[in-house]
Amino acid sequence: MCLLDHVVHWDSQRIQCRASSHRNKDNPLRSHDQLGTACGIEYAAQAMAVHGALLAPADTSRPRAGYLVSVRGTTLHVPRLDDICDDLDIEARCISSSAAHILYQFSVQAGGQLLLDGRAAVVVNADQRARAHPSGNAS
């Protein structure tokens, strides 16, 4: 399920994407004929995943697995997304990162209006650490 239409800009610290799928009647995240604003977190998470893929070394044989483990400080500024006429502008900016974790600040806007914002923590390569430490001590 790809909700994003395209990447507008990216660099080592941030990514900006655009999406129009919030208006689609067949959007897989719709419930009771509407798309709640909290679904914007999935749009932001997909932007973070694309950012990670764009930053991966070209000689990588398989992409790093990333898991969204925490969303905090999130503010929903509107009740729903499906009635927003403009395309969504999604931005994710890396606040801090290590080999195992990335912390992003994200926002979703449309027509200059802030729709939601917050922070998200992503654990990367957790699948490889779990295989290396099958007892569960993947530190």
ZAMARGU-4260 file (C-alpha; in steps of 0.2 Angstrom, whole numbers, plus 5000, padded with zeros to 4 digits):
<rodrens>
0) 5000/5000/5000 | 5009/5015/4994 | 5000/5031/4999 | 5013/5044/4992 | 5013/5051/4975
5) 5031/5057/4974 | 5046/5064/4982 | 5047/5083/4981 | 5064/5085/4989 | 5076/5075/5000
10) 5093/5077/5008 | 5103/5068/5021 | 5092/5076/5035 | 5074/5077/5028 | 5062/5072/5015
15) 5047/5081/5008 | 5033/5070/4999 | 5016/5074/4991 | 5001/5064/4991 | 4983/5065/4984
20) 4977/5048/4990 | 4968/5055/5005 | 4954/5060/4993 | 4952/5042/4986 | 4936/5034/4990
25) 4945/5017/4990 | 4959/5023/5001 | 4963/5007/5012 | 4964/5017/5028 | 4946/5025/5026
30) 4934/5019/5039 | 4915/5024/5040 | 4917/5033/5023 | 4931/5045/5030 | 4949/5046/5033
35) 4953/5052/5051 | 4968/5063/5053 | 4978/5050/5063 | 4980/5041/5047 | 4992/5055/5042
40) 5004/5046/5053 | 5005/5032/5040 | 5009/5045/5027 | 5023/5051/5037 | 5029/5034/5041
45) 5030/5030/5022 | 5040/5046/5019 | 5052/5040/5033 | 5054/5023/5024 | 5057/5031/5008
50) 5070/5043/5016 | 5079/5027/5023 | 5079/5019/5006 | 5086/5034/4998 | 5100/5035/5011
55) 5104/5017/5009 | 5121/5013/5001 | 5119/5009/4982 | 5128/4992/4985 | 5115/4986/4998
60) 5108/4969/4993 | 5093/4971/5003 | 5084/4986/5011 | 5086/4989/5030 | 5070/4984/5039
65) 5063/4998/5050 | 5050/4997/5063 | 5040/5012/5069 | 5041/5009/5088 | 5034/5026/5095
70) 5024/5041/5090 | 5024/5055/5103 | 5020/5073/5104 | 5007/5071/5090 | 4994/5085/5088
75) 4979/5083/5076 | 4974/5100/5070 | 4959/5095/5060 | 4946/5081/5062 | 4949/5072/5045
80) 4959/5072/5029 | 4947/5066/5016 | 4939/5083/5015 | 4955/5092/5012 | 4955/5098/4994
85) 4973/5101/4992 | 4987/5088/4990 | 4995/5083/5006 | 5013/5089/5009 | 5022/5077/5020
90) 5039/5081/5028 | 5050/5071/5040 | 5066/5078/5047 | 5079/5068/5056 | 5082/5074/5074
95) 5094/5061/5079 | 5100/5045/5072 | 5112/5030/5076 | 5115/5013/5068 | 5100/5006/5077
100) 5088/5021/5080 | 5081/5036/5070 | 5070/5050/5078 | 5060/5060/5066 | 5050/5076/5068
105) 5035/5075/5055 | 5021/5086/5049 | 5007/5084/5036 | 5001/5100/5028 | 4989/5105/5014
110) 4987/5122/5006 | 4999/5130/5020 | 4988/5123/5034 | 4996/5112/5047 | 4985/5096/5048
115) 4995/5086/5060 | 5013/5085/5067 | 5023/5075/5080 | 5038/5064/5082 | 5041/5046/5078
120) 5055/5034/5083 | 5061/5020/5071 | 5071/5005/5075 | 5082/5000/5060 | 5089/4983/5057
125) 5080/4975/5071 | 5078/4959/5061 | 5097/4957/5059 | 5100/4961/5078 | 5086/4948/5083
130) 5095/4935/5072 | 5112/4939/5080 | 5105/4938/5098 | 5091/4925/5097 | 5089/4925/5116
135) 5081/4943/5115 | 5096/4953/5121 | 5099/4963/5105 | 5108/4977/5114
</rodrens>
